[in-house]
Amino acid sequence: MTSLETPVSRRSRFNFANYGPDKRQIVVTLRPNGAQGDFIELRLLRRRESYQIDVADLLRLLIRQKAMHKHLAKARSRRRVSRKFARLTS
């Protein structure tokens, strides 16, 4: 794998908002930041306002979100089983 030396940008394949006047693609840019780590920058096509996040922070955020979804799914499953059991015993 090679090190990232220059920013790399790509456009999304589909529009972000399929309604209203802002039917635009998302531009994703991966920017190197030396020893501090790389950044991912997101913006709408032909817009100046952009949002940046450190790649390590993004990974932590996604891991936390996946864990939360698993926890909620398990809780929903437990509630469903308890309701089913209560219905069968009454």
C-alpha positions as CSV (number, residue, x, y, z in Angstrom):
1,M,0.0,0.0,0.0
2,T,1.3,3.5,-0.9
3,S,1.3,6.5,1.4
4,L,-1.1,9.3,0.6
5,E,0.9,12.3,-0.7
6,T,-1.7,14.5,-2.4
7,P,-5.5,14.9,-1.9
8,V,-7.7,12.4,-3.8
9,S,-11.2,13.5,-4.7
10,R,-14.1,11.5,-6.1
11,R,-17.8,12.3,-6.8
12,S,-20.6,10.0,-5.7
13,R,-22.4,8.1,-8.3
14,F,-25.9,9.2,-7.3
15,N,-27.4,12.5,-6.1
16,F,-27.5,13.1,-2.3
17,A,-30.9,14.7,-2.1
18,N,-33.6,13.5,-4.5
19,Y,-35.9,16.3,-3.7
20,G,-35.9,20.1,-3.8
21,P,-33.4,22.4,-5.5
22,D,-30.3,20.8,-4.1
23,K,-30.1,17.6,-6.2
24,R,-26.3,17.3,-6.1
25,Q,-23.7,14.7,-5.9
26,I,-21.4,14.4,-2.8
27,V,-17.7,15.1,-3.3
28,V,-15.4,13.0,-1.0
29,T,-11.8,14.1,-0.6
30,L,-9.2,12.2,1.3
31,R,-6.5,14.7,2.5
32,P,-3.2,13.8,4.0
33,N,-2.2,15.6,7.2
34,G,1.3,14.4,8.0
35,A,1.8,12.9,11.4
36,Q,-1.6,13.9,12.7
37,G,-3.5,11.5,10.4
38,D,-5.6,11.8,7.3
39,F,-8.9,13.7,6.9
40,I,-12.0,12.9,5.0
41,E,-13.8,16.0,3.6
42,L,-17.4,15.9,2.3
43,R,-19.2,18.6,0.4
44,L,-21.9,19.0,-2.1
45,L,-20.9,19.4,-5.7
46,R,-20.4,23.1,-6.6
47,R,-20.7,24.2,-3.0
48,R,-18.0,25.7,-0.8
49,E,-19.2,24.6,2.6
50,S,-17.4,21.4,3.5
51,Y,-17.3,19.0,6.5
52,Q,-14.1,17.4,7.7
53,I,-13.4,14.5,10.0
54,D,-10.3,12.7,11.0
55,V,-10.2,9.1,9.7
56,A,-9.5,7.6,13.1
57,D,-12.4,9.6,14.6
58,L,-14.7,8.4,11.8
59,L,-13.7,4.8,12.5
60,R,-14.4,5.1,16.2
61,L,-17.8,6.7,15.4
62,L,-18.8,3.9,13.0
63,I,-17.7,1.2,15.5
64,R,-19.8,2.9,18.3
65,Q,-22.8,3.2,16.0
66,K,-22.6,-0.5,14.9
67,A,-22.3,-1.6,18.6
68,M,-25.4,0.5,19.4
69,H,-27.4,-1.0,16.6
70,K,-26.4,-4.5,17.8
71,H,-27.4,-3.6,21.3
72,L,-30.8,-2.2,20.2
73,A,-31.5,-5.2,18.0
74,K,-30.8,-7.6,20.9
75,A,-33.1,-5.6,23.2
76,R,-35.9,-5.6,20.6
77,S,-35.5,-9.4,20.2
78,R,-35.7,-9.9,24.0
79,R,-38.9,-7.8,24.2
80,R,-40.4,-9.7,21.3
81,V,-39.7,-13.0,23.0
82,S,-41.1,-11.9,26.3
83,R,-44.3,-10.6,24.7
84,K,-44.6,-13.9,22.8
85,F,-44.2,-15.8,26.0
86,A,-46.6,-13.7,27.9
87,R,-49.2,-14.2,25.1
88,L,-48.8,-17.9,25.2
89,T,-49.1,-18.2,29.0
90,S,-52.2,-16.0,29.4
